[in-house]
Amino acid sequence: MKTFTQHATLVAILSALSAPAMSADMPTLYGKAHVSFGSVSEDPGAADTSSNAVTSHSSRVGVKGKIDTESGTQVIYKMEWQVDMTDNAKASADHIKSRSQYIGLKGDWGQIRLGRDDSPYKKAGKKNVEHLSDTWVDFNNIIDKGQDTRNDDSIAYWKKIGPGTLGIAYAAGDDDPAAENLGESTSIAYDMKMGNIGFAIATQTIERSLTNDETGLKLSFGYKMGATQLGLMVENVEDDGTLDDKNTFFSVKHKLSDANSIVFEYGTKDQGLVDDATMTALAFNHKLDKSVTVYALLADGADGGLDDNSKLAGDSSVMVAGLIAKF
């Protein structure tokens, strides 16, 4: 019996070793550390306030990878967390946040992702216009942050078509049956690049309440002319429950050399009020390496122009230096 058991075990091991199996690449660990130091001030209407600030800007760490299957379809996955590098370690409630975390399938037919992920609307056209992402002057101060979403409970389909990529996503919203999927959204975008020209169009509808939907529509255009890149994004957000937004964001990036560049950004948010919120920014970037950048940033926000992402209300200003290291 012992000999039979030993032979049976050996056969089982050899059969397992010879059977078709999935091939998994080693997961890739990646991240970004982004911290700035400088002076920020705001006038929310009662009194001017100012302070020196050491701020972590969406610093993150994650792991991603793929698994090849016998069918030719790949399993893809990504798990990413945001880390506040300047937070009080004992006040950990806001120290770590979930970012994109999904699993999916990828093949010649495109890819499907399930989990938490940036909506096609959020991704569309950003490379055309945004060169100061995650800083105090992230373009979400102007481009509607409520539409620029990373969706929970989502399923998304991505496919390269012609010179661009088509993205379609549905997010289920609240899982509670009593809430009737409150917060559910649908998003569709096409983002393309042809030579020196980039173009994107995107729309997204979000159920803000059981009786009110909010719909965003945005167009993005980019043009590279030698060492200079021009970008323009216009957005219209309609919401029966609040003020509609008509947002415009313009940027210029000019390379002075392989290591140095300057960026100018201007945006305005029109909500039909007496004064439109505006944001103006000027930055100098210096690359110490392909993965390490230092920068100096000056910015001004009028009537809440730095409020949506930077949380600087009223008239406000920023004068900071920052360090970004990617790995």
C-alpha positions as CSV (number, residue, x, y, z in Angstrom):
1,M,0.0,0.0,0.0
2,K,2.9,2.4,0.9
3,T,4.5,1.7,-2.5
4,F,1.2,2.3,-4.3
5,T,0.7,5.5,-2.4
6,Q,4.2,6.7,-3.3
7,H,3.7,5.9,-7.0
8,A,0.3,7.6,-7.0
9,T,1.8,10.7,-5.4
10,L,4.6,10.8,-7.9
11,V,2.2,10.4,-10.8
12,A,0.0,13.2,-9.4
13,I,3.1,15.5,-9.1
14,L,4.3,14.8,-12.6
15,S,0.7,15.3,-14.0
16,A,0.5,18.7,-12.2
17,L,3.9,19.7,-13.6
18,S,3.0,18.7,-17.1
19,A,-0.5,20.2,-17.1
20,P,-1.1,23.6,-18.9
21,A,-0.8,26.4,-16.4
22,M,-1.1,30.1,-16.1
23,S,2.1,32.1,-16.4
24,A,2.4,35.0,-14.0
25,D,4.9,37.8,-14.3
26,M,6.4,39.1,-11.1
27,P,4.2,42.0,-9.8
28,T,5.6,45.5,-10.3
29,L,5.9,47.7,-7.2
30,Y,5.7,51.4,-8.1
31,G,5.0,54.7,-6.5
32,K,5.4,58.4,-6.3
33,A,6.6,60.7,-3.5
34,H,5.5,64.3,-4.0
35,V,6.0,66.9,-1.3
36,S,6.1,70.7,-1.4
37,F,7.1,73.5,1.0
38,G,6.1,77.2,0.9
39,S,3.7,79.9,1.7
40,V,-0.1,79.7,1.1
41,S,-2.6,82.4,1.9
42,E,-6.4,82.9,1.6
43,D,-9.1,85.5,2.1
44,P,-12.3,83.6,2.7
45,G,-14.2,86.9,3.3
46,A,-13.7,87.4,7.0
47,A,-9.9,88.0,7.3
48,D,-6.7,87.3,5.5
49,T,-4.9,84.2,6.7
50,S,-1.5,82.8,5.7
51,S,0.8,80.0,6.7
52,N,3.9,78.0,5.8
53,A,2.9,74.5,4.6
54,V,4.7,71.2,4.1
55,T,2.2,69.3,2.0
56,S,2.0,65.8,0.5
57,H,0.3,65.8,-2.9
58,S,-1.3,62.5,-3.7
59,S,1.9,60.5,-2.8
60,R,1.2,56.9,-3.5
61,V,2.4,53.3,-3.6
62,G,1.0,50.4,-5.6
63,V,1.4,47.0,-7.1
64,K,0.3,45.9,-10.6
65,G,0.8,43.0,-12.9
66,K,-0.5,40.5,-15.4
67,I,-1.0,36.8,-15.7
68,D,-0.9,35.0,-19.1
69,T,-3.4,32.2,-19.6
70,E,-3.5,29.3,-22.0
71,S,-6.3,31.0,-24.0
72,G,-4.2,34.0,-24.8
73,T,-6.3,36.3,-22.6
74,Q,-4.4,38.1,-19.9
75,V,-5.5,38.7,-16.3
76,I,-4.6,42.2,-15.3
77,Y,-4.6,43.7,-11.8
78,K,-3.7,46.9,-9.9
79,M,-3.9,47.9,-6.3
80,E,-2.9,51.4,-5.3
81,W,-3.0,53.5,-2.1
82,Q,-2.5,57.2,-1.5
83,V,-0.2,58.0,1.4
84,D,-0.1,61.4,3.2
85,M,3.7,61.7,3.9
86,T,3.2,64.8,6.1
87,D,0.2,63.6,8.2
88,N,0.4,63.1,12.0
89,A,1.2,59.4,12.3
90,K,-1.2,59.1,15.3
91,A,-4.1,60.7,13.4
92,S,-4.2,57.9,10.9
93,A,-7.8,58.2,9.7
94,D,-6.7,60.3,6.7
95,H,-3.2,58.9,6.3
96,I,-4.0,56.1,3.8
97,K,-6.7,56.2,1.1
98,S,-7.6,53.7,-1.6
99,R,-6.9,54.7,-5.2
100,S,-7.4,52.6,-8.3
101,Q,-7.8,48.9,-7.4
102,Y,-9.2,46.5,-10.0
103,I,-8.9,43.2,-11.7
104,G,-9.7,42.5,-15.3
105,L,-9.1,40.7,-18.6
106,K,-7.2,41.9,-21.6
107,G,-7.0,40.6,-25.2
108,D,-7.1,41.6,-28.8
109,W,-10.7,42.6,-28.2
110,G,-9.8,45.2,-25.6
111,Q,-9.9,45.0,-21.9
112,I,-12.4,44.8,-19.1
113,R,-11.7,46.1,-15.6
114,L,-13.8,45.5,-12.4
115,G,-13.3,47.4,-9.1
116,R,-12.4,51.0,-8.4
117,D,-10.9,52.9,-11.3
118,D,-10.7,56.3,-13.0
119,S,-13.7,56.9,-15.2
120,P,-13.1,57.4,-19.0
121,Y,-14.4,61.0,-18.4
122,K,-11.6,61.6,-15.9
123,K,-8.9,60.3,-18.1
124,A,-10.0,62.0,-21.3
125,G,-7.8,64.7,-22.6
126,K,-5.7,65.3,-19.4
127,K,-2.4,64.8,-21.3
128,N,-3.3,67.7,-23.6
129,V,-3.7,70.3,-20.9
130,E,-2.5,69.2,-17.4
131,H,1.2,69.6,-16.7
132,L,0.9,70.4,-12.9
133,S,-1.2,67.5,-11.8
134,D,-1.6,66.9,-8.1
135,T,0.0,70.2,-7.1
136,W,-1.8,73.2,-5.5
137,V,-2.9,74.1,-9.0
138,D,-4.3,70.7,-10.2
139,F,-6.8,71.5,-12.9
140,N,-9.6,70.1,-10.8
141,N,-9.7,73.6,-9.2
142,I,-11.4,74.5,-12.5
143,I,-12.5,71.3,-14.3
144,D,-15.4,70.0,-12.2
145,K,-14.0,67.7,-9.5
146,G,-17.4,66.1,-9.0
147,Q,-17.3,64.8,-12.6
148,D,-13.6,64.0,-12.6
149,T,-14.3,60.8,-10.7
150,R,-12.6,57.6,-9.6
151,N,-15.5,55.3,-9.4
152,D,-16.2,52.6,-6.9
153,D,-18.2,49.5,-7.9
154,S,-17.4,50.0,-11.5
155,I,-17.0,47.9,-14.7
156,A,-15.2,49.5,-17.6
157,Y,-14.3,48.5,-21.2
158,W,-11.3,50.0,-23.0
159,K,-10.4,49.4,-26.7
160,K,-7.9,51.0,-29.1
161,I,-9.8,52.1,-32.1
162,G,-8.0,54.0,-34.9
163,P,-5.7,56.7,-33.6
164,G,-7.3,56.7,-30.1
165,T,-8.8,54.8,-27.3
166,L,-12.5,54.3,-26.5
167,G,-13.6,54.0,-22.9
168,I,-17.0,53.0,-21.6
169,A,-17.8,52.6,-17.9
170,Y,-20.7,52.0,-15.6
171,A,-20.5,52.5,-11.8
172,A,-23.3,50.9,-9.7
173,G,-23.3,53.5,-6.9
174,D,-24.7,52.6,-3.5
175,D,-25.2,48.8,-3.0
176,D,-28.0,49.3,-0.6
177,P,-31.3,48.3,-2.3
178,A,-33.1,51.0,-0.4
179,A,-30.9,53.6,-2.0
180,E,-31.7,52.4,-5.5
181,N,-28.1,52.6,-6.7
182,L,-27.8,56.3,-5.6
183,G,-24.6,57.7,-7.2
184,E,-24.6,55.4,-10.2
185,S,-22.9,56.8,-13.3
186,T,-22.2,56.1,-16.9
187,S,-19.2,57.5,-18.7
188,I,-18.0,57.3,-22.3
189,A,-14.9,59.0,-23.9
190,Y,-12.7,58.8,-27.0
191,D,-9.2,60.1,-26.6
192,M,-6.9,60.3,-29.7
193,K,-3.5,61.5,-30.9
194,M,-2.5,62.1,-34.5
195,G,1.0,63.4,-34.9
196,N,1.3,66.7,-33.0
197,I,-2.5,67.0,-32.4
198,G,-4.4,65.5,-29.5
199,F,-8.2,65.5,-29.1
200,A,-10.7,64.1,-26.7
201,I,-14.4,64.2,-26.2
202,A,-16.2,62.8,-23.1
203,T,-19.6,62.7,-21.4
204,Q,-20.7,61.4,-18.0
205,T,-24.0,61.3,-16.2
206,I,-24.1,60.8,-12.4
207,E,-27.2,60.3,-10.3
208,R,-26.8,62.9,-7.6
209,S,-30.2,62.2,-6.0
210,L,-33.2,60.0,-6.7
211,T,-34.7,62.9,-8.7
212,N,-31.7,64.6,-10.1
213,D,-29.0,63.7,-12.6
214,E,-25.8,65.7,-13.3
215,T,-24.3,65.5,-16.8
216,G,-20.9,66.6,-17.8
217,L,-19.6,67.2,-21.3
218,K,-16.0,68.2,-22.1
219,L,-13.8,68.7,-25.1
220,S,-10.0,68.7,-25.0
221,F,-7.5,69.9,-27.6
222,G,-3.7,69.8,-27.6
223,Y,-1.1,70.9,-30.2
224,K,2.6,70.5,-30.0
225,M,4.6,73.1,-31.9
226,G,8.4,72.5,-31.6
227,A,9.3,72.9,-28.0
228,T,5.9,74.4,-27.1
229,Q,2.7,72.5,-26.2
230,L,-0.6,74.3,-26.2
231,G,-3.7,72.8,-24.5
232,L,-7.4,73.8,-24.2
233,M,-10.2,72.1,-22.3
234,V,-13.8,73.3,-22.2
235,E,-16.5,71.7,-20.0
236,N,-20.2,72.1,-19.4
237,V,-21.8,70.6,-16.3
238,E,-25.6,70.7,-16.0
239,D,-27.3,69.9,-12.7
240,D,-30.9,70.8,-11.8
241,G,-30.1,70.8,-8.1
242,T,-27.2,73.3,-8.1
243,L,-25.5,75.9,-10.3
244,D,-24.4,74.8,-13.8
245,D,-20.7,75.1,-14.6
246,K,-19.1,76.4,-17.8
247,N,-15.4,75.8,-17.3
248,T,-12.4,76.7,-19.5
249,F,-8.8,75.7,-18.9
250,F,-5.8,76.8,-20.9
251,S,-2.2,75.7,-20.6
252,V,1.2,76.3,-22.3
253,K,4.3,74.2,-21.6
254,H,7.6,75.3,-23.2
255,K,10.8,73.2,-23.0
256,L,13.8,75.3,-22.4
257,S,16.1,72.3,-22.6
258,D,15.9,68.6,-22.0
259,A,15.9,69.2,-18.2
260,N,14.1,72.5,-17.9
261,S,10.6,73.7,-18.8
262,I,8.1,76.4,-17.8
263,V,4.4,76.0,-17.5
264,F,1.6,78.6,-17.6
265,E,-2.0,77.8,-16.8
266,Y,-5.2,79.8,-16.7
267,G,-8.7,78.7,-15.9
268,T,-12.1,80.1,-15.3
269,K,-15.3,78.7,-13.8
270,D,-18.5,80.4,-14.8
271,Q,-21.5,79.5,-12.6
272,G,-23.6,82.5,-13.5
273,L,-22.5,84.4,-10.4
274,V,-21.4,88.1,-10.4
275,D,-17.7,87.1,-10.3
276,D,-16.2,84.0,-12.0
277,A,-13.7,81.9,-10.1
278,T,-10.3,82.1,-11.9
279,M,-6.9,80.4,-11.4
280,T,-3.6,81.6,-12.8
281,A,-0.3,79.6,-12.3
282,L,3.3,79.8,-13.4
283,A,5.8,77.0,-12.7
284,F,9.4,76.2,-13.5
285,N,10.3,72.5,-13.6
286,H,13.8,71.0,-13.5
287,K,14.5,67.3,-14.0
288,L,17.3,65.9,-12.0
289,D,16.6,62.5,-13.6
290,K,13.9,61.0,-15.7
291,S,12.1,60.0,-12.5
292,V,13.0,63.0,-10.2
293,T,11.7,66.6,-10.7
294,V,12.0,69.7,-8.6
295,Y,9.8,72.7,-9.3
296,A,8.9,76.3,-8.2
297,L,5.3,77.4,-8.4
298,L,3.5,80.7,-8.1
299,A,-0.3,80.8,-8.3
300,D,-3.2,83.0,-7.7
301,G,-6.9,82.1,-7.2
302,A,-9.7,84.7,-7.4
303,D,-13.2,84.1,-6.0
304,G,-12.5,80.5,-5.1
305,G,-10.3,79.7,-8.1
306,L,-8.1,77.4,-5.9
307,D,-10.9,76.0,-3.9
308,D,-12.1,72.8,-5.5
309,N,-8.9,70.8,-5.2
310,S,-6.6,72.9,-3.0
311,K,-9.3,74.0,-0.5
312,L,-8.2,77.6,-0.6
313,A,-11.3,79.7,-0.5
314,G,-12.0,83.2,-1.7
315,D,-9.0,85.1,-3.0
316,S,-5.8,83.0,-2.4
317,S,-2.2,82.6,-3.4
318,V,0.5,80.0,-3.4
319,M,4.3,80.3,-3.5
320,V,6.0,76.9,-3.1
321,A,8.8,74.6,-4.1
322,G,8.3,70.9,-4.6
323,L,10.0,67.6,-5.1
324,I,8.6,64.6,-7.1
325,A,10.3,61.2,-7.1
326,K,8.8,58.3,-9.0
327,F,9.9,54.7,-8.6
